[in-house]
Amino acid sequence: MLNAPINSTFQESLDRCLDGKNISKEQAYEIMNSDNSEFVIDAAREIRNRTKGLLVTYSRKVFINLVNLCRDTCSYCTYKKEPFDKLASMMLPEHVLSLAHSGKRLGCTEALFVTGERPEQRYSEAKQWLRSIGYSSTIEYIAQISEKVLQRTGLLPHTNAGSLTKKEISTLKDTNVSIGAMLESSSERLVSRGMPHENAPSKNPKVRLRTLQNAGELRIPTTTGLLVGIGETSKEIVDSLFLIKEIHQKYGHIQEVIMQNFNPKPKTNMANSIPPSHSYFLKAVSTARIIMPEMNIQVPPNLTPNIFGNYIDAGINDWGGISPITIDHVNPEFSWPRIETVDYATVSKGHELRARLPVYPEFLNKKAGFISAKLRNYVDLLSDSTTGLVKEDYIKCR
């Protein structure tokens, strides 16, 4: 499809971005809604090359599916299980440690802890299980098992456990180098009747934004992002990105923004929903780069097999976590590509692939105070003192 004629205000907005200047929300709306996708993508690529260079990173991880019971019910989710489901997961400490050791042997540096939202509040089975292993809450268990993983394997924990209070984040800071809390969308429409987050109180934008603010006040590196295609408008995508940008400008702790494309899944309420087109999603990714020129922008490579290299053209500089040992338990339908395949796709676009820690290099400066003193030695053992990336010998010797 040919690009539409370029109007002067659209060109002025792109020129402003390319000159290293911020754009207004109204200008971003125009960019996101433009029919001139090729020019938007070209601008995003140029901005990425200028701000991030030619390096594209990923985190070599073990995906620890700690507890997949959840008090929320999202219309598109297959991660959540019921206690009687044969795929329900409530991992004991010895199983967690065994998996972490296996990951270390394969050169992993990240222990990704993923759980449902506060399962003990909805399920007596989860509450009783936690009590049986000596804990009163999921977060208390994560904090303790994270410390054991650190001490026994050296893998660096990163936790995705939904919405968290300031006290809960504080509990995790000494054992987790970073946390994740996906905003997904700032649209409150999506929590209304019949919408994807109607039965997911933790996905209320106010709750998620409070979690991001809590993390900022406690100065812990935080991953967030959007799930594109669940019913939000293009205007709401821009609004969501600007909210993330504003929080980061205030606290400086958002380490990456994930742009994830929705894929409908069988046996969910949104099984027949239409996913975003690849071209539309590319423009959304490019718009994220344009709005936040200095941000680390990530797209998971497994959700669009065979064509994920296109996201490099759209301005990303990271592939997120990739595991050589565990599946993507949130999206089990989509296998991780081999790291060699990701490397080939990256190099073929003229870029270099390097492994990073679950905390980005720019957050490792001791004076910045983002890394707990209790974690410093573990981080230093894995990171190259010059680049802050994973020591290349660490992976090569495994």
N, C-alpha and C positions, 0 to 999 in steps of 0.2 A: 504493500500500500504506500502510495506517495505521501510525503509530508504535506500538510496544508501550508498555504502561504503564511509567512511569519509576520505577525503584527509588531508594531514598534514597541509596545509595552512589554511583550514577551521577550523580545530581543534585549531590551534594557535590563530586564530582570536577570537574564542569563549573563549578560555582560557584567552586571554587578557581582554576581557570584564568581565569575572568572577573574574579576579584579580583587578578589579576596574580601569583599564586603558582605555584610549580613543582608539578608532580604527580609521583607515584612511577611506576615502571614498571608496577606492578600496576594503578594507576588508569588508566594509558594502555591497558593490555590491555582493561580493561572498556569504555573509550570506543571502541576500535577494533572490539570485538566486539559492540557494542550494536546493537540493532535500531532504535534511535532516531536514525537518520541525520540527520534534519532538525535535531534539536537540536545534534548535533555540528557540522554545517555552519554553523548560525547562530552557534555559539560561535566557530568559527574565523574567520568573517567579522568578528565584532565585535572579536576580538583583533587581526586584521590592520588594521582601521580605526584602532584605538587605537595600535598600534605603528608602522604604516607610512603611515597616512593614506590619501589617495585617489589617490596616484600609482602607476601601474603602468608598469614600464619594459621596454625591450627593447634588444638590441645589434644594430646594423646591421652585417652582416659579409660577408666573402668566405670561403667554405668552400674551403680549399686541401687537396685530397685528395692529400697528398704521396706516400705509399707505402701501398697497400692490400694488400700481402702481410703475412702475420701468422703468428707461430709458434703462436698459439693457434687452437683450433677450438671455437667455441661452438655449441650445438645450434640456436640461433635466428638466427644471423648470416648476412647476405648481403653484408656489407661486404667480408669477406675474399675475395681473389681468388688464383688460382694464376698463376705467371709466364706461362703460355701463354694465359691468358684474354684475350680482346680488350678487356675492361674493366679489366685490370690497369693500375695507375698508378704510375709512377716519374717524378715531375715534375722537369725540369731547372730550374736557376735562372732562365733567361730566361723560361720559361713561368710560373713563380711570379710573377715581377716584372710580367709583362704582365697577369696576372689581377689582381694587387694594384692596378695603375694603373687598370684598368677599374673596380674597386670604388671607388676614390677618386673617380672621376668621378661615381659615383652616390651619393656621400655616406656611404660606409661608413667606419667607424672601427676595425673589428676585422679582423685577419687570423687566421682560425682554422686552425691547422695540425693536421691529423688524420693519424695513421699507424696501421698495425697494430703489434702488440707485437713489438719487436725482430726485424724480418723478416730481418736479416742473419744471425741465429743459425740460421735454418732453411733459408734459400734461398741457394744459391751465386750465383744471378742477382742477388739484392739486394746481396750482399756485393761482387760484381764491379762492379755499377753504381755503388755508393758510391765504390769505389776509383777508378773512371774519372773521377769528378768531384772527386776529391781528398779524400774523407772516409773514416774508418774505421768510423763508426757513424751510425745514423739521428739520434741526439741531437746529435752534432757537426754534422751537416748542418743540422738545425733551428736550432741556435744561430747558425750563420753566415748562413743565408738569412733568418732573422728580423732580423738586424742590417741586411742589405741592404734588406729591405722597409721597415724603420724609416727608414733614411737616404734612400731614394729616393721613398717615398710618404707617410711619416708614419703609416701604419696601425699600430695597436698589436697585436703578436702575442699570441695565447693558444694554448697547445699542449695537445692531448689525444693523448698517446702511450702510454697504458697505465701500467703500474707503473714507477716511477722510483726510482733510488737517490738518496741525498743528494748524491752528487757530480754526478749528471746534473741534478738540480734546480738545484744551484748553478751549473752551466754555463748554464742557461737564464735565471737570474734577471736578468741584465743586459740581456737582449733580449726578455723576455716579461713583460708586466705581471701575468699570472696564468697558472695552469695548471689542467687538469681531470683528475680521476681518479675515475671512477664506482665507488663501492663495489658497487653493484647489489644485493648482499645480504650480510649478515654470517653467513648460514647455511652452515656447513661441509657440511651435507647435499648442497648443490648441486654440490659437487666430487666426490661419490661416484659409483660405477659406475652408468651409465645416466642420470645427471642432467645438466643443461645445461652445467655447467662441468667435466665429467669430463676433457676434453682441453684445458683452458685453465688451465695452471698459474698464470698471472698473475692469474686471477680468484679464486684462493684468498683468502678474507677476510683472513688474516694478512698476505699480501703487499700487498693494497690498503690495509689500515690502516697498514702500515708506511710506505707512500708518503705517506699523509695526515699521519702524524707527522713524516716527513722534511720535508715542505713547511712544517709548522708550526714546526719548529726553525729553518728558514731564513727564516721570515717572508715567504712569498710567498702572495698571495691565491689561494685554491684553491676550485674548484667540484667538488662531488661529488653523489651522489644515489643513488636506488634505481630498479631496473627491476622494476616490480610486475606479477606474474602469471607468473613463470617457474618456479613450483613451491614458493615460500616460503609459510609460513603467516602468518596475521595477527599471531601472536605474534612471528614473526621479523621482520616489518616494524617493529614497535615496538622490538624489540631493536636492529635496524640503526640506527634513528633515534636511539636513546639513545647508541649508540657514537659516532655522528657528533657528537652534542651534547657528549659528554664530551671528545672531542678538541678541539672548538672552545673549550670552556671552559678547557682547558689552554693552548692556543696563540693563540686569537682570530683565526685566519686563514681559516676557512671562510666564503667570501663568499656562497655560495648552495647550496641543496639542491634538486636537480632530482628531481621525481617524474615518472617516465616510465612510461606504460602499455605493456605488452607487446602486440605485434601479431604473430600468426603469419604466417610468410612461406613462399611456395611453395618447394619444392625444399630445404627444411631438415628436420632431424630433428624439429622441433617444428611442422611445417606444420599438423598436425591438432590441436594443443593449443588449448584454449579460453582466450581472453583474459579478463582481469578484466572484470566488468560495469562499466558506467559508474557506477552507484550505489556499488559497492564501491570503485572507484578514487577517486571523490569523497570518500568517507569516509577513505581512506588519506591523501589530500592534506590534508584537514581535520585529521587526527590529527597530521600533520607540523607544521602551524601551531600546534596546541595544545601539542605537546611543545617546540617552539622558537619562542616568541612573537616574538622579535626577528629571526629569521633571514629572509633573502631566500629565498622559496619560489617555484620556477619549475615550470611545466608547458609542454612544447613544444606550440604551437597546431596544428601540422600533423598530429599523430597522431590527432586527433579532429575532423575537418573539420565545420563547421557548428554544433557544440555546444561549442566550446572556451571560449566566454564563461562557461559554468557554473563554470569553475575560479576565476573572480573571486569567485563566491559562496562557494567552498570555502576562501578565504583566501590565494590566491597574490598576489604583488605583482610578478611578472616573467614575461615570455614567452620569455626566452632569446634566442639569436641568430636573426635572420631575415635572409635574404639576398635582395637584389633582383637578383642576378646569377647565383648558383650554386645547384645543387640540394642537397638533404640527401643526401649520399653514403652515410650510414649507413642512412637510410630513404628510398631513392629512389622508393618506391611512393607516398610522401606529399609532395605539393608544398607549398612554403611558401605560406601565405595572403598576399595582398597586404597591405602594411603599412597601406594605407587600410582594408582589411577588419578588421584587428586593431584599428585605431583606432576604427572604428565599434562593434565589439563591446565595447571597453573603455568608451567614452563612454556607450553604451546601458545600462551597469551603474552609471553615475554616477561614473566614474573618469576620470582624465586619463592619456593615454599620452605618455611621453617617452623619447627615446633616451638610453641610457647608454653609457659606455665598457665594454670587456671587463673593467674593474676597477670595482667599485662605489664610489660617492662616499665612503663611510665609511672607505675604505682609502687615501685620498689625502692625509691629514694627514701632513706631512713628519716630524713628531716620532715618529709611530708606526713608521716605518721599514719599511713594506711595499713601497714603490716605490724601486727602485734609483736612485741619483743619476744614472746614465747615461740613465734613462728619463724623468726629471722634465720636461725641456723638451718632449719629445714629448707628454706627458700634458697639460701646461699649455696647449699650442697648441690642444687640442681641447676642454678642459673649461671649463665656466663656473665662475668663481671663487666664485660664491655657492652654487650648488647641487651642483657636482661632476659634473653631467650634461653631455651633449654641448652645446656652444654651438649654439643654435637657428639662428643664421645660417650655421653650417657646412653644415647640410643644405639649408637654403632656397636657398643661392646655387648649388646644383648641379642 
